[in-house]
Amino acid sequence: MKVVERYILRRAFAVFIAALTWTLAIVWTTQVLGRIDLVTDSGQSALTFFEVAALILPTVIPIVVPFAVVIAVALTLSTMNSDSELVILNAAGASRMTVIRPILILAIGASLFSFVVDNVAEPMARQRNRELIATSRADLLSLIIQEGTFRKVDEGLFVQVGERLPNGGLGRIFVADSREPNVDLVYYAKDGSFIERNNKQMLVMNEGVIHRKAPAGEVSVISFDSYAFDLSEFSSAAQEVTMAPKDRSTAYLMNPSHSDKFYQRNPRLFTVELDRRFTEWLYSIAFAFIALAVAGDARSHREARIHPLITTVTIALFFRWLGFFAGSKAETVPWVSYVIYSIPVGASLLAIWFISNNRPMELPVSVADRLAAMTAQIRERLAAWRMRLGGGASGHGAA
């Protein structure tokens, strides 16, 4: 590899790592916030939460990597063009492969990394995540007997225990059950205890009342001396680890078990998931070609309508949206599976055509004009906002 090629590869790789880190941090944070209820609702330790949070990373890496590639390549090439480095390379007689080769090396490396994560790390992480969630829901005794807190046992079923008595019993029990549509049941009991009867876990409540609100709105109150609430169905259901096609290994997707409930309900989901894993890694290469087609040539600043990074990301988002759309439609329309493969391949061939014909890949004039106008408007507003801040600070200092 030539010195210039190593220089381009080093610059692009540094930007790729930075873009991947920040993009992963943003996406990972939004995903982690949705898992907070694992600690707040099920009473699990912070260690379990952090393990679940770490297991999210392999699920978002394959989606983020292609965009990190497109940002790295477009930003590197546009910066080199602004610094007249691409012009110097052309004037020195360097071939276009001097720029293309290091970019392809980066794209192929990112694609292989994405492929390994998508087909090896992600299924393992998803399976472990399912097991952790099932374990947290199955531990009903430790879930409920924590004093003074509401605990979610199932969808629409909440339990609160006021205190734990010295004899091992429970005091001031509250149960809210709204699982049946349009019927709300609220149980109050002075005390109670957990017992096991016929291999079933029962919550026995003593000296309490049941408030029942009917669909019409009337409320009835029933007093009881003793009432047994069956918890075994929740414990057994929670202990079952249900694996969706996304949680399965690639080898399993290629030869699924016919006794699998998901497979029996919709075999297409397994085929679509396999197609997704075999095509998602191609987007890194396709996006690299798009970035080369947009920003790979030396161009005068007067030619550019908008920044190449904006053009590249917009085109990449369009093709990625087509991929997501085709993936969702393929679940019901079998022939769309071929479209899933054709999108990244077609995007690559289209970009290669622009590169081979020495034509810059640009947005349609109307779209480019709108984006340019929006960009200029945002810059003007930011400049005016900075001037107001500067004027306010100066006025405050003069006073």
LUMLUMTOR-330013 format. One record per residue (C-alpha): chain; x, y, z; residue number from 1; residue in one letter. Coordinates in steps of 0.25 Angstrom, whole numbers, plus 5000, padded with zeros to 4 digits. Layout:
! LUMLUMTOR-330013
<pt "A" <X Y Z> NUM "A"> ...
END
This chain:
! LUMLUMTOR-330013
<pt "A" <5000 5000 5000> 1 "M"> <pt "A" <5005 5014 4996> 2 "K"> <pt "A" <5008 5025 5006> 3 "V"> <pt "A" <4996 5033 5001> 4 "V"> <pt "A" <4987 5021 5002> 5 "E"> <pt "A" <4991 5018 5017> 6 "R"> <pt "A" <4989 5033 5020> 7 "Y"> <pt "A" <4975 5033 5014> 8 "I"> <pt "A" <4972 5020 5021> 9 "L"> <pt "A" <4977 5025 5034> 10 "R"> <pt "A" <4969 5038 5034> 11 "R"> <pt "A" <4956 5030 5029> 12 "A"> <pt "A" <4958 5020 5040> 13 "F"> <pt "A" <4960 5031 5051> 14 "A"> <pt "A" <4947 5038 5047> 15 "V"> <pt "A" <4940 5024 5046> 16 "F"> <pt "A" <4943 5020 5060> 17 "I"> <pt "A" <4939 5034 5065> 18 "A"> <pt "A" <4926 5034 5057> 19 "A"> <pt "A" <4923 5019 5062> 20 "L"> <pt "A" <4926 5023 5076> 21 "T"> <pt "A" <4917 5035 5077> 22 "W"> <pt "A" <4906 5028 5069> 23 "T"> <pt "A" <4906 5016 5077> 24 "L"> <pt "A" <4906 5024 5090> 25 "A"> <pt "A" <4893 5032 5085> 26 "I"> <pt "A" <4886 5019 5080> 27 "V"> <pt "A" <4890 5011 5092> 28 "W"> <pt "A" <4885 5021 5102> 29 "T"> <pt "A" <4871 5022 5096> 30 "T"> <pt "A" <4870 5007 5096> 31 "Q"> <pt "A" <4875 5006 5111> 32 "V"> <pt "A" <4865 5016 5116> 33 "L"> <pt "A" <4854 5006 5111> 34 "G"> <pt "A" <4860 4995 5120> 35 "R"> <pt "A" <4860 5003 5133> 36 "I"> <pt "A" <4847 4996 5137> 37 "D"> <pt "A" <4855 4983 5138> 38 "L"> <pt "A" <4860 4989 5151> 39 "V"> <pt "A" <4848 4998 5156> 40 "T"> <pt "A" <4837 4988 5153> 41 "D"> <pt "A" <4844 4975 5156> 42 "S"> <pt "A" <4853 4978 5167> 43 "G"> <pt "A" <4866 4973 5160> 44 "Q"> <pt "A" <4880 4978 5164> 45 "S"> <pt "A" <4887 4989 5157> 46 "A"> <pt "A" <4897 4978 5152> 47 "L"> <pt "A" <4886 4971 5145> 48 "T"> <pt "A" <4882 4984 5138> 49 "F"> <pt "A" <4896 4987 5134> 50 "F"> <pt "A" <4897 4973 5128> 51 "E"> <pt "A" <4884 4975 5120> 52 "V"> <pt "A" <4890 4989 5116> 53 "A"> <pt "A" <4903 4983 5111> 54 "A"> <pt "A" <4895 4972 5103> 55 "L"> <pt "A" <4888 4983 5095> 56 "I"> <pt "A" <4901 4987 5088> 57 "L"> <pt "A" <4902 4975 5078> 58 "P"> <pt "A" <4887 4978 5074> 59 "T"> <pt "A" <4890 4992 5070> 60 "V"> <pt "A" <4904 4991 5064> 61 "I"> <pt "A" <4900 4985 5050> 62 "P"> <pt "A" <4890 4996 5048> 63 "I"> <pt "A" <4900 5007 5052> 64 "V"> <pt "A" <4913 5002 5045> 65 "V"> <pt "A" <4908 5006 5031> 66 "P"> <pt "A" <4905 5020 5035> 67 "F"> <pt "A" <4918 5021 5042> 68 "A"> <pt "A" <4925 5017 5029> 69 "V"> <pt "A" <4917 5027 5021> 70 "V"> <pt "A" <4920 5038 5030> 71 "I"> <pt "A" <4935 5035 5031> 72 "A"> <pt "A" <4937 5034 5016> 73 "V"> <pt "A" <4929 5046 5012> 74 "A"> <pt "A" <4935 5055 5023> 75 "L"> <pt "A" <4949 5050 5020> 76 "T"> <pt "A" <4948 5052 5005> 77 "L"> <pt "A" <4941 5066 5006> 78 "S"> <pt "A" <4951 5071 5016> 79 "T"> <pt "A" <4963 5066 5007> 80 "M"> <pt "A" <4955 5073 4995> 81 "N"> <pt "A" <4954 5086 5004> 82 "S"> <pt "A" <4969 5085 5007> 83 "D"> <pt "A" <4972 5083 4992> 84 "S"> <pt "A" <4978 5070 4995> 85 "E"> <pt "A" <4970 5063 4984> 86 "L"> <pt "A" <4974 5073 4974> 87 "V"> <pt "A" <4989 5071 4977> 88 "I"> <pt "A" <4987 5056 4976> 89 "L"> <pt "A" <4980 5058 4962> 90 "N"> <pt "A" <4991 5068 4958> 91 "A"> <pt "A" <5002 5058 4962> 92 "A"> <pt "A" <4996 5047 4953> 93 "G"> <pt "A" <4991 5038 4963> 94 "A"> <pt "A" <4980 5029 4958> 95 "S"> <pt "A" <4966 5028 4964> 96 "R"> <pt "A" <4969 5015 4971> 97 "M"> <pt "A" <4979 5023 4980> 98 "T"> <pt "A" <4966 5028 4987> 99 "V"> <pt "A" <4957 5017 4985> 100 "I"> <pt "A" <4966 5005 4990> 101 "R"> <pt "A" <4967 5010 5004> 102 "P"> <pt "A" <4952 5013 5005> 103 "I"> <pt "A" <4949 5000 5000> 104 "L"> <pt "A" <4958 4993 5011> 105 "I"> <pt "A" <4951 5001 5021> 106 "L"> <pt "A" <4937 4997 5016> 107 "A"> <pt "A" <4941 4982 5015> 108 "I"> <pt "A" <4947 4982 5029> 109 "G"> <pt "A" <4934 4989 5034> 110 "A"> <pt "A" <4925 4979 5026> 111 "S"> <pt "A" <4932 4967 5032> 112 "L"> <pt "A" <4931 4973 5046> 113 "F"> <pt "A" <4916 4975 5044> 114 "S"> <pt "A" <4914 4961 5038> 115 "F"> <pt "A" <4921 4954 5050> 116 "V"> <pt "A" <4913 4963 5060> 117 "V"> <pt "A" <4900 4960 5053> 118 "D"> <pt "A" <4902 4945 5051> 119 "N"> <pt "A" <4909 4941 5064> 120 "V"> <pt "A" <4909 4952 5075> 121 "A"> <pt "A" <4895 4957 5073> 122 "E"> <pt "A" <4888 4944 5074> 123 "P"> <pt "A" <4896 4940 5087> 124 "M"> <pt "A" <4893 4954 5093> 125 "A"> <pt "A" <4878 4953 5090> 126 "R"> <pt "A" <4877 4939 5096> 127 "Q"> <pt "A" <4884 4943 5109> 128 "R"> <pt "A" <4875 4955 5110> 129 "N"> <pt "A" <4863 4947 5109> 130 "R"> <pt "A" <4868 4938 5120> 131 "E"> <pt "A" <4871 4950 5129> 132 "L"> <pt "A" <4857 4955 5127> 133 "I"> <pt "A" <4850 4942 5129> 134 "A"> <pt "A" <4858 4940 5142> 135 "T"> <pt "A" <4855 4953 5147> 136 "S"> <pt "A" <4840 4951 5145> 137 "R"> <pt "A" <4840 4937 5150> 138 "A"> <pt "A" <4846 4941 5164> 139 "D"> <pt "A" <4832 4944 5169> 140 "L"> <pt "A" <4835 4943 5184> 141 "L"> <pt "A" <4846 4952 5185> 142 "S"> <pt "A" <4838 4961 5176> 143 "L"> <pt "A" <4826 4963 5184> 144 "I"> <pt "A" <4831 4962 5199> 145 "I"> <pt "A" <4839 4975 5198> 146 "Q"> <pt "A" <4832 4984 5208> 147 "E"> <pt "A" <4825 4997 5204> 148 "G"> <pt "A" <4827 4996 5189> 149 "T"> <pt "A" <4817 4993 5177> 150 "F"> <pt "A" <4822 4981 5169> 151 "R"> <pt "A" <4817 4978 5155> 152 "K"> <pt "A" <4814 4962 5154> 153 "V"> <pt "A" <4808 4962 5141> 154 "D"> <pt "A" <4801 4972 5131> 155 "E"> <pt "A" <4790 4978 5139> 156 "G"> <pt "A" <4794 4971 5152> 157 "L"> <pt "A" <4801 4979 5163> 158 "F"> <pt "A" <4804 4975 5178> 159 "V"> <pt "A" <4808 4983 5190> 160 "Q"> <pt "A" <4812 4977 5203> 161 "V"> <pt "A" <4812 4987 5215> 162 "G"> <pt "A" <4821 4979 5224> 163 "E"> <pt "A" <4828 4966 5227> 164 "R"> <pt "A" <4823 4960 5240> 165 "L"> <pt "A" <4833 4953 5250> 166 "P"> <pt "A" <4826 4940 5248> 167 "N"> <pt "A" <4829 4940 5233> 168 "G"> <pt "A" <4815 4945 5229> 169 "G"> <pt "A" <4811 4958 5222> 170 "L"> <pt "A" <4804 4970 5227> 171 "G"> <pt "A" <4795 4980 5220> 172 "R"> <pt "A" <4794 4973 5206> 173 "I"> <pt "A" <4788 4981 5194> 174 "F"> <pt "A" <4786 4974 5180> 175 "V"> <pt "A" <4780 4982 5168> 176 "A"> <pt "A" <4776 4973 5157> 177 "D"> <pt "A" <4771 4979 5143> 178 "S"> <pt "A" <4775 4967 5134> 179 "R"> <pt "A" <4760 4965 5130> 180 "E"> <pt "A" <4755 4975 5121> 181 "P"> <pt "A" <4746 4986 5127> 182 "N"> <pt "A" <4746 4979 5141> 183 "V"> <pt "A" <4755 4984 5152> 184 "D"> <pt "A" <4757 4976 5165> 185 "L"> <pt "A" <4764 4982 5177> 186 "V"> <pt "A" <4768 4973 5189> 187 "Y"> <pt "A" <4771 4978 5203> 188 "Y"> <pt "A" <4775 4969 5214> 189 "A"> <pt "A" <4780 4971 5228> 190 "K"> <pt "A" <4791 4960 5227> 191 "D"> <pt "A" <4794 4947 5219> 192 "G"> <pt "A" <4805 4938 5215> 193 "S"> <pt "A" <4811 4929 5204> 194 "F"> <pt "A" <4808 4915 5204> 195 "I"> <pt "A" <4810 4903 5194> 196 "E"> <pt "A" <4798 4894 5191> 197 "R"> <pt "A" <4797 4883 5181> 198 "N"> <pt "A" <4811 4888 5175> 199 "N"> <pt "A" <4804 4902 5173> 200 "K"> <pt "A" <4809 4915 5180> 201 "Q"> <pt "A" <4797 4922 5187> 202 "M"> <pt "A" <4796 4936 5193> 203 "L"> <pt "A" <4786 4934 5205> 204 "V"> <pt "A" <4780 4947 5210> 205 "M"> <pt "A" <4773 4948 5223> 206 "N"> <pt "A" <4762 4958 5228> 207 "E"> <pt "A" <4760 4966 5216> 208 "G"> <pt "A" <4751 4972 5205> 209 "V"> <pt "A" <4749 4971 5190> 210 "I"> <pt "A" <4745 4984 5182> 211 "H"> <pt "A" <4739 4980 5169> 212 "R"> <pt "A" <4736 4990 5158> 213 "K"> <pt "A" <4727 4985 5147> 214 "A"> <pt "A" <4727 4990 5133> 215 "P"> <pt "A" <4715 4999 5135> 216 "A"> <pt "A" <4722 5006 5146> 217 "G"> <pt "A" <4715 5000 5159> 218 "E"> <pt "A" <4724 4996 5170> 219 "V"> <pt "A" <4722 4984 5179> 220 "S"> <pt "A" <4729 4981 5192> 221 "V"> <pt "A" <4731 4966 5197> 222 "I"> <pt "A" <4737 4963 5211> 223 "S"> <pt "A" <4745 4950 5213> 224 "F"> <pt "A" <4752 4943 5225> 225 "D"> <pt "A" <4761 4936 5216> 226 "S"> <pt "A" <4764 4937 5201> 227 "Y"> <pt "A" <4775 4929 5193> 228 "A"> <pt "A" <4781 4936 5181> 229 "F"> <pt "A" <4788 4926 5171> 230 "D"> <pt "A" <4802 4931 5167> 231 "L"> <pt "A" <4807 4918 5160> 232 "S"> <pt "A" <4802 4922 5146> 233 "E"> <pt "A" <4811 4934 5146> 234 "F"> <pt "A" <4823 4927 5152> 235 "S"> <pt "A" <4822 4915 5142> 236 "S"> <pt "A" <4819 4925 5130> 237 "A"> <pt "A" <4831 4934 5134> 238 "A"> <pt "A" <4841 4923 5135> 239 "Q"> <pt "A" <4838 4919 5120> 240 "E"> <pt "A" <4848 4926 5111> 241 "V"> <pt "A" <4842 4929 5098> 242 "T"> <pt "A" <4851 4930 5086> 243 "M"> <pt "A" <4847 4939 5074> 244 "A"> <pt "A" <4854 4937 5060> 245 "P"> <pt "A" <4863 4949 5064> 246 "K"> <pt "A" <4868 4941 5076> 247 "D"> <pt "A" <4872 4929 5068> 248 "R"> <pt "A" <4886 4926 5063> 249 "S"> <pt "A" <4888 4926 5048> 250 "T"> <pt "A" <4890 4911 5047> 251 "A"> <pt "A" <4876 4909 5054> 252 "Y"> <pt "A" <4870 4919 5044> 253 "L"> <pt "A" <4875 4911 5032> 254 "M"> <pt "A" <4869 4898 5038> 255 "N"> <pt "A" <4858 4901 5049> 256 "P"> <pt "A" <4851 4891 5057> 257 "S"> <pt "A" <4837 4888 5052> 258 "H"> <pt "A" <4832 4888 5066> 259 "S"> <pt "A" <4836 4902 5069> 260 "D"> <pt "A" <4823 4911 5072> 261 "K"> <pt "A" <4828 4923 5064> 262 "F"> <pt "A" <4831 4914 5052> 263 "Y"> <pt "A" <4818 4908 5052> 264 "Q"> <pt "A" <4811 4921 5053> 265 "R"> <pt "A" <4819 4928 5042> 266 "N"> <pt "A" <4831 4921 5035> 267 "P"> <pt "A" <4833 4933 5027> 268 "R"> <pt "A" <4839 4941 5039> 269 "L"> <pt "A" <4851 4931 5039> 270 "F"> <pt "A" <4853 4933 5024> 271 "T"> <pt "A" <4853 4948 5025> 272 "V"> <pt "A" <4862 4948 5037> 273 "E"> <pt "A" <4872 4940 5030> 274 "L"> <pt "A" <4871 4949 5018> 275 "D"> <pt "A" <4873 4961 5027> 276 "R"> <pt "A" <4886 4955 5033> 277 "R"> <pt "A" <4892 4952 5019> 278 "F"> <pt "A" <4889 4966 5014> 279 "T"> <pt "A" <4891 4976 5025> 280 "E"> <pt "A" <4906 4975 5025> 281 "W"> <pt "A" <4906 4979 5010> 282 "L"> <pt "A" <4901 4993 5013> 283 "Y"> <pt "A" <4915 4997 5018> 284 "S"> <pt "A" <4921 4994 5005> 285 "I"> <pt "A" <4909 5001 4997> 286 "A"> <pt "A" <4910 5013 5006> 287 "F"> <pt "A" <4925 5014 5003> 288 "A"> <pt "A" <4923 5014 4988> 289 "F"> <pt "A" <4912 5025 4990> 290 "I"> <pt "A" <4921 5033 4998> 291 "A"> <pt "A" <4932 5031 4987> 292 "L"> <pt "A" <4922 5035 4976> 293 "A"> <pt "A" <4918 5048 4983> 294 "V"> <pt "A" <4931 5053 4989> 295 "A"> <pt "A" <4942 5045 4983> 296 "G"> <pt "A" <4946 5055 4972> 297 "D"> <pt "A" <4953 5068 4973> 298 "A"> <pt "A" <4943 5079 4971> 299 "R"> <pt "A" <4943 5094 4971> 300 "S"> <pt "A" <4936 5100 4983> 301 "H"> <pt "A" <4927 5108 4973> 302 "R"> <pt "A" <4921 5095 4968> 303 "E"> <pt "A" <4916 5089 4981> 304 "A"> <pt "A" <4901 5092 4984> 305 "R"> <pt "A" <4901 5086 4998> 306 "I"> <pt "A" <4912 5080 5006> 307 "H"> <pt "A" <4915 5066 5001> 308 "P"> <pt "A" <4913 5060 5015> 309 "L"> <pt "A" <4898 5064 5015> 310 "I"> <pt "A" <4896 5058 5000> 311 "T"> <pt "A" <4903 5045 5004> 312 "T"> <pt "A" <4895 5043 5017> 313 "V"> <pt "A" <4882 5047 5010> 314 "T"> <pt "A" <4884 5036 4999> 315 "I"> <pt "A" <4889 5026 5009> 316 "A"> <pt "A" <4877 5028 5018> 317 "L"> <pt "A" <4868 5026 5005> 318 "F"> <pt "A" <4874 5013 5002> 319 "F"> <pt "A" <4874 5008 5016> 320 "R"> <pt "A" <4859 5012 5018> 321 "W"> <pt "A" <4856 5004 5005> 322 "L"> <pt "A" <4863 4992 5012> 323 "G"> <pt "A" <4855 4993 5025> 324 "F"> <pt "A" <4842 4995 5016> 325 "F"> <pt "A" <4845 4982 5008> 326 "A"> <pt "A" <4849 4974 5020> 327 "G"> <pt "A" <4835 4977 5026> 328 "S"> <pt "A" <4828 4974 5013> 329 "K"> <pt "A" <4835 4961 5012> 330 "A"> <pt "A" <4828 4956 5024> 331 "E"> <pt "A" <4815 4955 5016> 332 "T"> <pt "A" <4820 4955 5001> 333 "V"> <pt "A" <4830 4944 4998> 334 "P"> <pt "A" <4836 4950 4985> 335 "W"> <pt "A" <4840 4963 4993> 336 "V"> <pt "A" <4852 4954 4998> 337 "S"> <pt "A" <4859 4957 4985> 338 "Y"> <pt "A" <4857 4972 4987> 339 "V"> <pt "A" <4864 4971 5000> 340 "I"> <pt "A" <4877 4966 4993> 341 "Y"> <pt "A" <4875 4975 4981> 342 "S"> <pt "A" <4875 4988 4989> 343 "I"> <pt "A" <4889 4988 4995> 344 "P"> <pt "A" <4895 4982 4982> 345 "V"> <pt "A" <4887 4992 4973> 346 "G"> <pt "A" <4892 5004 4981> 347 "A"> <pt "A" <4906 4999 4980> 348 "S"> <pt "A" <4905 4997 4964> 349 "L"> <pt "A" <4898 5010 4963> 350 "L"> <pt "A" <4909 5017 4970> 351 "A"> <pt "A" <4920 5009 4963> 352 "I"> <pt "A" <4913 5014 4950> 353 "W"> <pt "A" <4915 5029 4954> 354 "F"> <pt "A" <4929 5026 4958> 355 "I"> <pt "A" <4933 5019 4945> 356 "S"> <pt "A" <4927 5030 4937> 357 "N"> <pt "A" <4933 5042 4945> 358 "N"> <pt "A" <4920 5047 4948> 359 "R"> <pt "A" <4917 5053 4962> 360 "P"> <pt "A" <4905 5046 4969> 361 "M"> <pt "A" <4896 5057 4974> 362 "E"> <pt "A" <4882 5059 4978> 363 "L"> <pt "A" <4871 5064 4969> 364 "P"> <pt "A" <4872 5079 4967> 365 "V"> <pt "A" <4859 5082 4974> 366 "S"> <pt "A" <4863 5074 4986> 367 "V"> <pt "A" <4877 5080 4986> 368 "A"> <pt "A" <4871 5094 4986> 369 "D"> <pt "A" <4862 5091 4997> 370 "R"> <pt "A" <4873 5085 5006> 371 "L"> <pt "A" <4882 5097 5002> 372 "A"> <pt "A" <4872 5107 5006> 373 "A"> <pt "A" <4869 5100 5019> 374 "M"> <pt "A" <4884 5099 5022> 375 "T"> <pt "A" <4886 5114 5019> 376 "A"> <pt "A" <4874 5118 5027> 377 "Q"> <pt "A" <4879 5110 5039> 378 "I"> <pt "A" <4893 5116 5038> 379 "R"> <pt "A" <4886 5130 5038> 380 "E"> <pt "A" <4878 5127 5050> 381 "R"> <pt "A" <4890 5122 5057> 382 "L"> <pt "A" <4898 5134 5053> 383 "A"> <pt "A" <4887 5144 5058> 384 "A"> <pt "A" <4886 5136 5071> 385 "W"> <pt "A" <4901 5137 5074> 386 "R"> <pt "A" <4900 5152 5071> 387 "M"> <pt "A" <4889 5154 5081> 388 "R"> <pt "A" <4897 5146 5091> 389 "L"> <pt "A" <4909 5154 5088> 390 "G"> <pt "A" <4902 5167 5089> 391 "G"> <pt "A" <4895 5164 5102> 392 "G"> <pt "A" <4908 5160 5108> 393 "A"> <pt "A" <4915 5173 5103> 394 "S"> <pt "A" <4903 5181 5108> 395 "G"> <pt "A" <4903 5174 5122> 396 "H"> <pt "A" <4918 5176 5123> 397 "G"> <pt "A" <4917 5191 5119> 398 "A"> <pt "A" <4906 5193 5130> 399 "A"> 
END
